[in-house]
Amino acid sequence: MSTGASTGTSTEVPEVGTIDMRLEVVTLPVSDVDRAKSFYQGLGWRLDADLVFGDDVRGVQLTPPHSGCSVSFGKGLTTAEPGSAQRLELVVSDIDAARDDLISRGVEVSEPFHRDGANLLPGPDPERRSYLTYASFSDPDGNGWLLQEVRERLPGRKWEDDMDVASLADLLRETAERHDRFEKAAPPHDWWDWYAAYMDARQGGSTPDGASAAADRYMAEVKDVVASDAP
């Protein structure tokens, strides 16, 4: 293994890992749990959980719309000082629309600013390039958030889907077989809705039974299609 002459550190670039490790929750330090919960719900974020464990631990989790990562806060979760979390980035495709939405919800949001080399300048990036335009806001404790406008991601910034054609065909076959039970027990519906929910659950790690249950719930809760007992 070669090393850097001056630093003694490796100059080799490690291979990208193959084990899925999804960053799904970031813990925020807050001083008032109910105030923080009300603030983040006011942003339109989905409330996933509000759990109490005895007198010393409470955990609240919320997820921004269509985000793969949630935030949690509460009592007994972290020793960090309230408001010490900074530069938490929320990627948006249209920073003007995102600002308007937050302002309509009563949030104080900065004017857009952009990066020019080492400098931060007022206004959006003149060429409206991805990654360079921002706006900022804070929660009641002072935890700081950045809106970052990304209209098109740079090459290599998306994980490639490694499911080959044969694997996708197998999953489609399995989905069709599983859907047969629902189709016979449910009123007329668009089969692709059930397929999408089932395949999403399977690709997320659910078992076939778990994916079937997830697809059934999706149809009932989102599409108002409820199946009777399977024949």
C-alpha positions as CSV (number, residue, x, y, z in Angstrom):
1,M,0.0,0.0,0.0
2,S,1.5,3.3,-1.0
3,T,1.4,6.2,1.5
4,G,1.7,10.0,1.2
5,A,5.3,11.0,1.8
6,S,4.5,14.1,3.9
7,T,1.4,13.0,5.8
8,G,1.9,9.2,6.2
9,T,-1.7,8.6,5.1
10,S,-2.8,6.3,2.3
11,T,-3.2,7.7,-1.2
12,E,-5.3,4.8,-2.3
13,V,-9.0,5.4,-2.8
14,P,-11.0,2.7,-1.0
15,E,-13.6,0.9,-3.1
16,V,-17.2,2.0,-2.6
17,G,-19.0,-0.3,-0.1
18,T,-21.5,-3.0,-1.2
19,I,-23.4,-3.3,2.1
20,D,-26.5,-1.0,2.2
21,M,-26.1,1.5,5.0
22,R,-28.9,4.0,4.7
23,L,-28.7,7.2,6.8
24,E,-32.3,7.3,8.0
25,V,-32.4,9.4,11.2
26,V,-30.6,12.4,12.5
27,T,-31.1,13.4,16.1
28,L,-31.7,17.1,16.9
29,P,-31.0,18.6,20.4
30,V,-34.1,20.6,21.5
31,S,-35.1,22.2,24.8
32,D,-38.9,21.8,24.5
33,V,-40.1,18.6,22.8
34,D,-43.7,19.7,22.3
35,R,-42.6,23.1,20.8
36,A,-40.2,21.4,18.4
37,K,-42.9,18.8,17.4
38,S,-45.4,21.6,16.7
39,F,-42.8,23.5,14.6
40,Y,-41.8,20.6,12.4
41,Q,-45.4,19.4,11.9
42,G,-46.1,23.0,10.9
43,L,-43.5,22.6,8.1
44,G,-45.7,19.8,6.7
45,W,-43.4,17.0,7.8
46,R,-45.0,13.6,8.5
47,L,-45.2,12.5,12.1
48,D,-43.8,9.0,12.3
49,A,-43.7,8.4,16.0
50,D,-44.1,9.9,19.4
51,L,-43.0,7.3,22.0
52,V,-42.6,7.5,25.7
53,F,-40.4,5.1,27.6
54,G,-41.0,5.6,31.4
55,D,-40.3,9.0,32.9
56,D,-36.9,9.7,31.4
57,V,-37.1,8.9,27.7
58,R,-39.3,10.3,24.9
59,G,-38.7,10.1,21.2
60,V,-40.4,12.0,18.4
61,Q,-39.6,11.3,14.8
62,L,-40.8,13.3,11.7
63,T,-39.9,13.0,8.0
64,P,-39.7,15.8,5.4
65,P,-41.9,15.2,2.3
66,H,-40.4,12.4,0.2
67,S,-37.2,12.3,2.2
68,G,-35.2,9.1,2.8
69,C,-34.0,10.6,6.1
70,S,-36.0,11.6,9.2
71,V,-35.2,13.7,12.2
72,S,-35.8,12.7,15.8
73,F,-35.7,14.6,19.1
74,G,-37.0,14.2,22.5
75,K,-36.0,13.6,26.1
76,G,-33.0,11.4,27.0
77,L,-31.8,11.0,23.4
78,T,-28.8,13.3,23.3
79,T,-26.5,15.3,25.5
80,A,-25.8,17.9,22.8
81,E,-26.8,21.5,23.6
82,P,-30.2,22.6,22.1
83,G,-29.6,24.5,18.9
84,S,-26.1,23.1,18.3
85,A,-27.1,21.2,15.1
86,Q,-26.2,23.4,12.2
87,R,-26.1,23.3,8.4
88,L,-28.7,20.5,8.0
89,E,-29.4,20.5,4.3
90,L,-32.7,20.1,2.6
91,V,-32.4,19.6,-1.1
92,V,-35.2,21.2,-3.2
93,S,-35.6,21.5,-7.0
94,D,-37.0,25.1,-6.9
95,I,-35.8,27.2,-4.0
96,D,-38.3,30.0,-4.7
97,A,-41.2,27.6,-4.4
98,A,-39.7,26.0,-1.3
99,R,-39.3,29.5,0.3
100,D,-42.8,30.5,-0.5
101,D,-44.2,27.3,1.1
102,L,-42.2,27.8,4.3
103,I,-43.1,31.5,4.5
104,S,-46.8,30.6,4.1
105,R,-46.4,28.4,7.1
106,G,-45.0,31.2,9.2
107,V,-41.4,30.3,9.0
108,E,-38.7,33.1,8.8
109,V,-36.6,32.2,5.8
110,S,-33.6,34.1,4.5
111,E,-33.4,35.6,1.1
112,P,-31.6,33.3,-1.4
113,F,-27.9,33.5,-1.5
114,H,-25.3,31.7,-3.6
115,R,-21.7,30.5,-3.4
116,D,-19.0,32.1,-5.6
117,G,-15.8,30.3,-4.8
118,A,-15.1,30.9,-1.1
119,N,-17.7,33.7,-0.9
120,L,-21.4,33.7,-0.2
121,L,-23.2,36.4,-2.2
122,P,-26.8,37.7,-2.2
123,G,-29.3,36.3,-4.6
124,P,-29.4,33.0,-6.5
125,D,-26.6,31.7,-8.6
126,P,-26.6,33.9,-11.8
127,E,-26.6,30.8,-14.0
128,R,-28.9,28.9,-11.6
129,R,-26.5,26.0,-11.4
130,S,-27.3,23.1,-9.1
131,Y,-25.7,23.0,-5.6
132,L,-24.8,26.7,-5.5
133,T,-28.1,28.5,-4.4
134,Y,-29.2,28.4,-0.8
135,A,-31.6,29.8,1.7
136,S,-31.6,29.3,5.5
137,F,-34.0,29.0,8.5
138,S,-33.9,27.8,12.0
139,D,-36.1,25.9,14.4
140,P,-37.2,27.5,17.7
141,D,-34.0,26.2,19.4
142,G,-31.7,27.6,16.8
143,N,-30.9,24.4,15.0
144,G,-29.9,25.6,11.5
145,W,-31.3,24.4,8.2
146,L,-30.2,25.1,4.7
147,L,-32.3,24.8,1.6
148,Q,-30.0,23.8,-1.3
149,E,-31.3,24.0,-4.9
150,V,-30.4,21.0,-7.0
151,R,-31.9,20.9,-10.4
152,E,-29.7,18.2,-11.9
153,R,-27.3,16.0,-10.0
154,L,-23.7,15.5,-11.0
155,P,-22.6,12.2,-12.4
156,G,-21.9,9.7,-9.6
157,R,-24.3,11.3,-7.2
158,K,-26.9,8.6,-7.5
159,W,-26.6,5.0,-6.4
160,E,-27.0,2.7,-9.4
161,D,-29.8,0.2,-9.3
162,D,-28.0,-3.1,-9.5
163,M,-31.1,-5.2,-10.3
164,D,-30.5,-6.8,-13.7
165,V,-33.2,-7.7,-16.2
166,A,-33.5,-11.3,-15.0
167,S,-33.9,-10.3,-11.4
168,L,-36.5,-7.6,-12.3
169,A,-38.4,-10.3,-14.3
170,D,-38.4,-12.6,-11.3
171,L,-39.7,-9.8,-9.1
172,L,-42.4,-9.0,-11.6
173,R,-43.4,-12.7,-11.8
174,E,-43.6,-12.9,-8.0
175,T,-45.6,-9.7,-7.8
176,A,-48.1,-11.0,-10.4
177,E,-48.5,-14.2,-8.4
178,R,-49.0,-12.3,-5.2
179,H,-51.4,-9.9,-6.8
180,D,-53.7,-12.7,-7.9
181,R,-55.1,-13.1,-4.4
182,F,-55.8,-9.4,-4.0
183,E,-57.3,-9.2,-7.5
184,K,-59.8,-11.9,-6.8
185,A,-60.9,-10.4,-3.5
186,A,-61.0,-6.7,-4.4
187,P,-63.3,-4.5,-6.5
188,P,-62.0,-3.3,-9.8
189,H,-58.7,-1.4,-9.5
190,D,-55.6,-0.4,-11.4
191,W,-53.2,-3.4,-10.9
192,W,-50.1,-1.2,-11.3
193,D,-50.9,0.6,-8.0
194,W,-50.7,-2.7,-6.1
195,Y,-47.7,-3.8,-8.1
196,A,-45.8,-0.5,-7.3
197,A,-46.5,-0.8,-3.6
198,Y,-45.5,-4.4,-3.5
199,M,-42.3,-4.0,-5.4
200,D,-41.3,-1.0,-3.4
201,A,-41.7,-2.9,-0.2
202,R,-39.8,-5.9,-1.5
203,Q,-36.9,-3.7,-2.7
204,G,-36.9,-2.1,0.7
205,G,-36.3,-5.5,2.3
206,S,-39.7,-6.8,3.2
207,T,-40.6,-10.4,3.0
208,P,-43.2,-11.5,0.3
209,D,-45.9,-11.6,3.1
210,G,-44.9,-8.3,4.5
211,A,-44.9,-6.7,1.0
212,S,-48.3,-8.1,0.3
213,A,-49.6,-6.6,3.5
214,A,-47.9,-3.2,2.7
215,A,-49.6,-3.2,-0.8
216,D,-53.0,-4.1,0.7
217,R,-52.6,-1.2,3.2
218,Y,-51.6,1.2,0.4
219,M,-54.6,0.3,-1.7
220,A,-57.0,0.7,1.3
221,E,-55.5,3.9,2.7
222,V,-54.6,5.7,-0.6
223,K,-56.8,4.2,-3.2
224,D,-59.8,3.3,-1.1
225,V,-59.7,-0.2,-2.5
226,V,-60.3,-2.8,0.2
227,A,-60.1,-6.6,-0.5
228,S,-62.4,-9.1,1.3
229,D,-60.9,-12.3,2.6
230,A,-58.9,-14.1,0.0
231,P,-60.7,-16.9,-1.7
